[in-house]
Amino acid sequence: MGRGGSNLARLSKVLEGHRRLVFAVSGGVDSMTLTHVAHQALRRSEVRVFHAVSPAVPQAATERVKSHAAQSGWALTILNAGEFADPNYLKNPVNRCYFCKSNLYDRIREATSDTIASGANLDDLGDYRPGLLAAKERSVVHPFIEAQFSKEDIRALAREFGLDDISALPAQPCMASRIETGITVDPGDLKLVEDLEQIILAHAPGVTVRCRIVAGGVRLELSEGPQIDKELRDELVKLARRKCGQFGKTLLGVAPYRRGSAFLHDA
């Protein structure tokens, strides 16, 4: 049996070892792949899925979850996790993710007594992830970590299952991570982040883009490569400056994207 088959068998065994799982699905490659695999491995007519909507969740992610749920027969519950009513979250401390995940898992727990599963994987253990503490406190399980799956293992599994639209999804941290630590999380700022990043991607597909809200304005980060020549770069800057102005913000500059360059390890 090849590595792919071995990985799948190991993950299936982990999933079968948990009785009555429900899945917290963000719309990213990890949680979406986990749910698809669980639906098959657990041999159930449906799986229960919870997806939170808020200003920090891209509309595209919500639409992706809805589409796959409809196609695959997931029992989908869309909820408001309520983090924007939590002053601890809004203050945007370095452990903001702890309060975000605490609210999410508490809302899911109100709707079910089943064990909650997340899409966390081995790569997450190497980063600063205060959300994992919130998960631990609430007995959330991480099947990919138990089965020793890396991010690349998950992408390979998604391709194996024919989930091409999911396997190719870029890493997409929570949009609130684009706001500099200590600056209040504001829905208007998050809307700017979402709109500007979508504009950039529409003009330069395949690039990695981050719109960072910092003291004094906005910093745009773009991956470097042959797909962005000087003419396109100048056009992107012009578009970014215009969009920032619509939100009353100043574009402070453009910098190369570097993984892990977000605020205080909160990538």
ABEGO torsion letter per residue (X at the ends): XBAAAAAAAAAAAAAAABBGBBBBBAGBAAAAAAAAAAAAAAGBABBBBBBBBBAABBAAAAAAAAAAAAAAGBBBBBBBAGAAABAAAAAGBAAAAAAAAAAAAAAAAAABABBBBBABBAAAAABBBAAAAAAAAAGBBBAAAAAGBBAAAAAAAAAAAGBAAAAABBBBBBAAAABBBGBBBBAAAAAAAAAAAAAAAAABBGBBBBBBBBBGEBBBBBBBEAABBAAAAAAAAAAAAAAAAAAGBBBAEBBBBBBGABBGGBX
